[in-house]
């Protein structure tokens, strides 16, 4: 799953095709969207959850690393999290396709 971890207005202005919006401040609370089940003590995330690729604004953006840390702390398997460090800045510099994020 490709996850745009930026805040919603940035996602709506333009994102990578196929990305879903999960702002970094919400990532640990929305693990059900990544195949985890809520439990009394938090989340249960089995090893068959999909791989998640997080990205944000640029190589210096801290939103995706923050989302990843919070997801791991909440129970998401670290080995299933990947990070596109270049973010939207590198994507745009390469001239790759950008679409408007759904409102």
Secondary structure, DSSP 8 states (H G I E B T S, - for coil): -EEE-S-HHHHHH-EETT-EE--TTTGGG-GGGGT-EEETTEEE--TTS--EEEE-SSTT--HHHHHHHHHHHHT--GGGEEE-TTHHHHHHHTT--EE----
